[in-house]
Amino acid sequence: MSGRVADRVISTMIRDLNLAVAAVCLLFPLPAPKAPKVEAPIRLHPQNPHYFLWRNKAVVLIGSGEHYGAVLNGDFDFHKYLQTLETGGLNYTRLFAGSYVELPARSFGILRNDLAPAPGRFIAPWARSSEDGYAGGGKKFDLTQWNSEYFSRLHDFLAEAARRGVVVEITLFSSQYGEPQWNLSPFKPDNNVNGTDLIEWKKLNTLENGKILGYQEQYVRNMVREANAYPNVIFEVANEPWSDRPVLADVINPYLFTGRDQYPNSVDLPDELTMAWQRRVVEWIRSEEEKLPNRHLLAQDCCNFRYALRQIPGGVDIVNFHYAYPEAALLNYGLGTALSYDETGFLGRSDDSYVRQAWNFMMSGGGVFDMLDYSFSVGHEDGSDRDANGPGGGSPDLRRRLRILSEFFEELPLVGMSPDTETVKHAGGVVTHVLSNAKGESALYIDGKGPTQIDMRLAPGEYTLKWVDTGTGASSTETFRHTGGDRVIHTLEFHDGLALRIVRR
């Protein structure tokens, strides 16, 4: 057979084979390729909205993180930071979005402050202009132009946090606290080329801030659009909105002779000008999300310490407290939404104080605990900075102990759990907080030192007790049969708090 004839024969065979394959495909079409699975954003658990539904599980959020400047500080290696959170078993971090920045080594006495970039290293959401003169170093900002470097870092941060199972609360605004921080604000007219109004800093986060309001709206709407695709995002309106314009609502200790109405004894709320502005920000967020595929949870910061809200602010899902007492959770549990201890870290360097705060709040019905961890700083993104660094603490050991708390909650049937004031009748020399469900399962935190005895009221059944030392994580179990009524439980010896899970068969 000649070469040409052979080529024609082969071509004919290939044509006939292709026709045959096409016919088979028509009769038995191949399945269409599956679209990539889109992950649902974290949300309140529909069966128990005090907790969260995240990746098909009921969860609480526990964090111990850097001082909120991971994206806006150009020198901070957030890849190493997020890896440290994941390997430490933590699933939450806060992130200031860039409308507020602090002074290096000056603001709040924090010496190595992630939220205070070195001169010229503040990466803001807005692009720099060609005009010199920003108070923090470099060119002034142009509030009509977005900064591609910032949003590249933001997307990288949110995507990696999602891969590592870390939920990110994006805080859009903050109080200014005084002239030093206001002098660095991109909204101050000296720091931009847009002719914003020269206002008193206490009016920045109000509706009486002149042209700034329009730039704030553009910023919020753009942040909402940029973060919409990420399932691990929670928005917060503003950090500590009461601080610039406080209204005294209560005092913690009414018997103080001096400083009775001052921090850290005062319970301050935002004034009405600030509340009206916050309502406007909520409207911007919600109206922008109506145009987008995803709706994210929205948190609003209430106050320091504790306060019984009259109602949940409209459009808000999570109520945040700072430096919270357990009563902040107990007083507001009936609101039927998630309650967050969203910041602590001004109580010295001892890990014990913060671990106790975390257990007491979470075992009172809280859904989130987060603290400022000053062992994270530029060059120590693995949380290894152990030199004194401001008013708080933080350490690898603290994060290890918070992991014990997180793992304790992972074992609980959260959907049915709620605060319980009936099971424990008396606990000598200690303070207890209890969660329980209708099946007779309970979890206790015993704050103090022991051993001690706990007088309890239990239904009939066979019980398994699991003791967990909140300092070491060591655990032990015991079992007993109970005919119903009162039961005395003798604890193990403990020094840094003790947790107990009770399962009834």
Secondary structure as UniProt FT lines:
FT   HELIX           3..27
FT   STRAND          43..45
FT   TURN            46..47
FT   STRAND          48..54
FT   TURN            55..56
FT   STRAND          57..59
FT   STRAND          61..65
FT   TURN            70..72
FT   TURN            74..75
FT   HELIX           78..87
FT   TURN            88..89
FT   STRAND          92..96
FT   TURN            104..106
FT   HELIX           107..109
FT   TURN            114..115
FT   TURN            119..120
FT   STRAND          126..132
FT   TURN            135..136
FT   STRAND          139..146
FT   HELIX           148..163
FT   TURN            164..165
FT   STRAND          167..174
FT   HELIX           179..182
FT   TURN            183..184
FT   TURN            186..187
FT   HELIX           189..191
FT   HELIX           201..203
FT   TURN            204..205
FT   TURN            210..211
FT   HELIX           212..227
FT   TURN            228..229
FT   TURN            231..232
FT   STRAND          233..239
FT   TURN            241..242
FT   STRAND          246..251
FT   TURN            254..255
FT   TURN            260..261
FT   TURN            263..265
FT   STRAND          266..270
FT   HELIX           272..289
FT   TURN            290..291
FT   STRAND          297..304
FT   TURN            314..315
FT   STRAND          318..322
FT   HELIX           326..332
FT   HELIX           333..335
FT   STRAND          338..343
FT   HELIX           351..362
FT   TURN            363..365
FT   STRAND          368..372
FT   TURN            374..375
FT   TURN            378..379
FT   TURN            381..382
FT   HELIX           396..410
FT   HELIX           414..416
FT   STRAND          418..419
FT   STRAND          424..427
FT   TURN            428..429
FT   STRAND          431..436
FT   TURN            438..439
FT   STRAND          442..447
FT   STRAND          453..458
FT   STRAND          461..469
FT   TURN            470..472
FT   STRAND          475..482
FT   STRAND          485..490
FT   STRAND          498..504
//
